[in-house]
Amino acid sequence: MKDISEKDIEKFAEGVDITRENKALKDAIIANGINGATLNNHAIVEMNYVFSEEIETGKVVNQKKSGRCWIFAALNTFRHRMSEKLNIKDFELSQNYMMFWDKLEKSNFFLESILKTLDEPLEGRLVSWLLTQPQQDGGQWDMLVSLVKKYGVVPKQVMPESYQSSDSPELNSILNAKLRDCAFVLRSMHQDGRTEHELEEDKLNMLGDIYKILVFLLGEPPKTFDFEYRNEKGKFHRETKLTPHTFFEKYVGLDLDDYISIINAPTKDKSLGKTFTVKYLGNVIDGRQLKYLNVDMPTLKSLAIQQIKDGETVWFGSDVARYSDRKVGILDPDLFDYESAFGIRFNLTKAERLDYKESSLTHAMVLTGVNLVDGEPNRWKVENSWGEDVGNKGYFVMSDKWMDEYAYQVVVHKKYLSKDLVEAYNQDPIELQPWDPMGSLALVK
């Protein structure tokens, strides 16, 4: 290994080559930050908040200091449907309710994973990976489907946000501390020769402790409730003694088995037209398996456009932190000109960014519109879940170029798939390692 010498540093300094022009830029960057100094006004002008195909979706919700974007995005697609059906405005489903059951199920999923790996070395990559983050806020579409099928959904008025649901770091810290404690106990019991039945009994007691923690921090989920609302015409409605399942069936009415995940992961190890899943990734044991169909970007975008044209919004996953600005609400690779500022190039392709950990799916949002020119998209309307103080009252505009580079997943009704794509989706999925980039979860706050 070779150290950096003083001579090397002198050569580096000579290479900076401060001219009158780039000194002004350097000073601007130091004073205003790289994004503030390199903001491309032309990109702002190009990203117009007008779309040829657009679905009215109302007021944007706010996940606050939590990583529940995937839950918010999915429930947004449900409430869009409900708002139109019931003629109600700015209605929300309970994100806290879904969070409660997700936390409990992820805790069980983690403990079952620990039981499954009792003979794996503690210092090995798999157990180390499991212990790094026993559970967290993030998730995927198929995980949401598993929760809805098992627990249904409820209106927000029935189980509103708690302090800790909107500000989750302390909740996650407490749960993960307890789960690592449980993992130690289970592995120690196994080393002491305790039976499988004894370990399962202890695991259930551990889940009782987790349930208690969740009740104290999030509240207790309702078993039955009354649903009351007044529509836009002022007419009052009440239905009593609903369960979370009957509410979903009557007021949302979606067959979630009809909706599937389409991804674009152009790495060499993931062939187009193949399906994939990820080991040790999920929440509900025996719930819906995570399954992705890998396609090229033109196909992915075409499927999303078809669903938007039919008046239905689209859950999608992307790497939201790249070339994005919360204030102006724009997602565009041309938004900041880093290369001109530094006089250097960033050369990685989309596939190489995935392979080299430079990018991954970090955030779920909703596509609510697209602007088509001669049938081709040039920008998309995006409903975020960061409240109304960002973007255009919470909405973002995304360039088609940004979608090509940083969007990885859409969830669409399978009726839009061609016969060939249906056959491809019906294949048994190839298993990916837990640390594969397609195993990343949407959780950006």
N, C-alpha and C positions, 0 to 999 in steps of 0.2 A: 504494500500500500504506500502511496506517495502523498506526502504532506503538501500543503499550499505554501510555496516559498515567497519571500519578500519580492523576488524578481517577478514571480507570477503576478503578484498584486500590482506591481508597477505596470506590467503589460496590460492588465485589466483596466487600470485607470486611464492609460493612454488610449485604449479602445473606446472609451466613453465619448470622446471627441465632442466636447461642448462647444457648439457654435452659438452665434447670436440668436438664431431662430429657435434652436432646441433648448437653449437656456430659458427662454420665456415659457416654453412648454413644460420644462422641468419644474420651474417655479410655480406654474399653475397647478401641476399635479401635486406638488408638496402642499400647496395651500388649500386645494379643493378636493383632493383625492383623485384617483385614476378615472373613475367613472364620471365625476363631475367635469373633469378637464377634457375628456375625449368623447363626450356625448355628441352623437351625430344628429344634427337638426334635420337633415334630409330624411333620415329614418323615421323621425317623429312625424314629419309631414306625410310620408308614404303610408303610415299606419293609421289610416282614417277609421273612425268608429262608425262606419256605415257598411252594411252587409246586404248582399243580394238575397241571401237566405238567412232568416233570423227568427228565433223563437222567443217570445216574450216570457221572461222568467221571474220578474219582480225583484224584490229587495234581496241583497246579498247577505248571507249569514256570516258568523265570525267564530272560528275555532279557538281564538285567543291563544293562550300560551300552552297549547297542546298539539300533539302530532296526529290528530284524528282526521286529517284531510280526506282520507279514503272513505271514512264513515260519512263525513259531511257531503262529499261529492255524490256518494250513492244515494243518501237520503234526499239530496237536492233533486236527483232525477225522479225519485218517487213523488216528492211534493210538487214538482212541475206538473206531473200527471194529475195529482189530487186537486191542485188549484184550478185546473181547467174543468175537471169533472164536477167539482162542488161549487165553482164560482166564488172562491175565497182567495184573498190576497195576503201575501207575506205570512203564510202559514208555515210552521216548522214541525218536523218530527223530532222526537227526543234522541239527540246524539248521546246524551248521558246514559240512557237506557242501553243502547248498543255497547257503549264503552264498558258498562258494568259487566255484562255477560262476556264480552271479549276478554276482559282482564281475568275473569274466573276461568274461562276456557283455555286461555293461553297459559295460565298457571298449571292447569291439569296437563296440557300438552307438554309443557316443560318437564314436569315431574315424570310423566310417562316416558319421555325421551331419556331421562336419567335412569329409569328402571331398565330401559332397553339397552343402555350402554354401560351397565354395571361392571362388565369385564373389560371395558376399554380403559387404557391408561389415563390417569388424571391429567397428565401433562401432554397427552396426545392432542392432535389438532381438533378432532371432533368434540371431545368433552370440553376442551378449552373454549371452542366456539360457542357451545351451549351455555357455558357459565359466563361468557362475556356479557350477555344481555338476556337473562332468563325470559323476560317479557318487556314489551315497550308499547308505545302508542300506535306504531305503524301497522299497515295491513295491506291486503290485496282484495280485489273484487270477489274472488271465490270464497275468501274468508268471511266477507260480509254476507254472501249468500248462505253460508253454513249457519251463521247467527240468526238470520231472518227465518230460515226454515225451522230452527229449533225453538226460537224465542219470540218470533213475530216482531212487530214494531208498535210503538205507542206515540200519541201526540206529545209535543214538548210540554204542554200544560200539565200533563199527568206525571212526568218525571223531569222537572226542569234542571238546568245546569246547577252544579254545586261549585263551591270555591275551587275544589281540587280537580273537578272535571275540566274546568277552564284554565287551570294552572297546574299541570300534571307532574312536574319534576319531583316534588316531594312524594307524591303517590307512587311513582315508579321506583324511587329510591327505597321506600319502605317495602314494597312488594318484592323487589329484587333481593334486598337483604334477607328477607324471610325465605325466599325460594332457594337462595344459595345455602342458607342454614338447613333447609329441608334436604337439599341435594347431599350435603355432608352426612346428615343422619342416615339417609337411605343407603348411601355407599358404605358407611360404617357398619350398618346392620347386615348388609350383604357380606362384608368381610368377616363378620362374626358368625356367619353361617345361618342367619335367620331365613325362614322360609319365604317363598313368594307370596303366600297368603298373608303372612305377618307384615311384609313390606306394603302390600296393597291396603291393609287396614290402617297402617300408619299414614299412608298417603292420603286416605280419606279424612283422617283427623287433621292433617296439614291443610287440606282444602277448606275445612271448617274454619280454620284460623284466617285463611285468605278471604273467605266470604265475609267474616266479621269485619276485617279491615275495610273491605269494599263498602259494606253497609255504612260504616262510620264516615267514610270519606265521600261517598257518592250518593248515599241514600239507598233505600230498599226498593227493588223493582215491583211494580203493581202486578197483581194476578188478574184483577178485573177493574174496570173503570167506566166512567161515563164520558161520552164525547159530546161536547157542546160547542157550537160555532154559529156565527151569523154571516151569511153570504153577502156579496156585494150589493144585492138588492135590499139588504136589511132584514131578510127573513131569518128567524131563529130556528136552529135545529138542535135536537138532543136525542142521543141514543144511549141507553143504559145497559150496564152489565156486559160490556164488551170484554173479550180477552185480547191480548196482543195478536194472536193468530186470526181471530175473527175480524179484528180491525184491519189487518193487512189484506185479508182476502176480500173484504167488502169495499174498502176505500182506496187501496192501491191496486189490487187485482192483477198483478203481474205474475206470469209463470217464469220464475227466475231461471228455470232450466233452459229456457229459450235464449238466454243471453250468454255469450261466450267471449273469452279474452283473445284478442288478436294482437300479436306483438311484431315489432321489427327489431330483430337482434342480428345484425349482419356480420357476426363473427364467424370465423372458419369452422368452429365446432358446432354451429347451429345451422343446419341446412334449411333452406326455404321449403315450405310445404311439409314440415315435420312438427310434431307436437312435443312439448316439454313440460316437465314438472320439476320440483325442487325438493330434495330430501330434507326431512326435519323442518319443514316450513308449513305452518298452518295454525289453527286454533282449536276447532272442534274435532275431537277424535271421532273417526268414522263419518266426518262431515264431507262436504264436497271437496274433492281433490283439486289442488291448484293445477290448472292445465292451460297452456298457451299454444296457439297456432302461430308459427312464424311465417310471415309473408313479407314481400317487398313493400316499400312505402307507397307507391301508387295504388296498390291494392288496399292497403290499410286506410288510406285517405278516401278512396272511392267508397268503401263500406261506411265510413263515418258520414260522408256527404249524403249517401242514400238515406240514412236514418234521420239526419237533420231535415232533409227535404220532406220527409214524411211527418215532420212536426215533433220528433222525439229527440231529446237531448242525449248527449253521449259522454259517459264516464271515460276519462283518459288519464294516462300517467306519463310524466315527463321529468326532466331534470331542470326544475324551475329556476334554480339559482344562476344558470348560465345566460349571460347577455340579456338580463332582465332588469327592469327598473320599476320599483313599486310605486313611485310617485307619479310617473306618467302612464304606468300600466301598459308597458310594451315589452314583448318578447321578440327579439330580432337579433341575429348574429351581426348585423351591421350597426347596432345601436351604439357600440363603443369601439373606437378604432385603436385597439391596443398595438397592433402591428406598426402603424405609422408613428405612434408615440415613442415606441422603443427602438424602432428600426430593426425589429426581429420578427420571425415568423413562428406561428403555432401550426404544426404540420399534421397533427393526428386526425385521422378520419373518424367517422362515427364508430366503426368497428374497433379501431385502435384505442379510442377513448374508453370503450367498455373493457377491452383486454387489459389496459394499463391503469385501470381504476380512476381515470380522470372524469368519468361520468357514469351515472346510473339513474334508475327511476327513483326519484326522491319525493314526488308530490303528485297528488291526484286532484284534478279539477274537472270541469264540465264544459264540453263544447256546446255552445248554444246558437252559433251562427257561422256562416262562411260566406266570403265574397267570391263569386265565380265570374271570370272573364273568359268568354268563349268556351265555357264549360270547365275551365281549369281554375283551381283556387289560388288566390294570391294573399289572402289573410283570413284569419279565423277569429270569431268572438269567443272569449273564455270567461266563464263564471268561476271566480275564485271563492275562497272561504276565509278571507282575511279581513272581513268587515268592509264598510263603505268608505273608510278613510284612505284607501289605496286605489290607484288606477282611476277609472271612470266610475265612481260610486261602487267600487269593488270589482268591476269588470276589467278585463285585460284584452288587448288585441295582439294576436300572435301572427307573425309573418309565416308564409308557407315555407320559406327557407328555414326558419327556426324549427318548424314542425319536422321537416326532413331530418334535421341534425339532432334534435333533443327530445322529440316525442318517441315513446317506446311502446305504448299500449293504448288500445281502445277496446271498449266493451260494446258489442253490437248484437242485435237480434240475429239469430242464425238464418232467418229467412232471406237475408241479403247475400248470403254466401252462394257462390256458384256450386254446381254439382261436384266439381273437382275439389273445391275447398271443403265442402261437407265431408267428402271421403277422406281428405287429409286430416280434418279435425277428429274424425272417428278412429284414427290410429291410436294405439297404445302409446302413451308419452314416454319419451326418453328422460331418464332421471339425471338431473344436474346436482352437483355438490352443493351443500348449504351455502357456501361462500361465493357461489357463482353470481355475477352481476345481475342476472335475472331473478335472483333470490332477494334482491333489495326490496325494501318496503316503503310505501309512500308514507312519510311522516314529517315533512317540513312544516314548521310553524310560521 
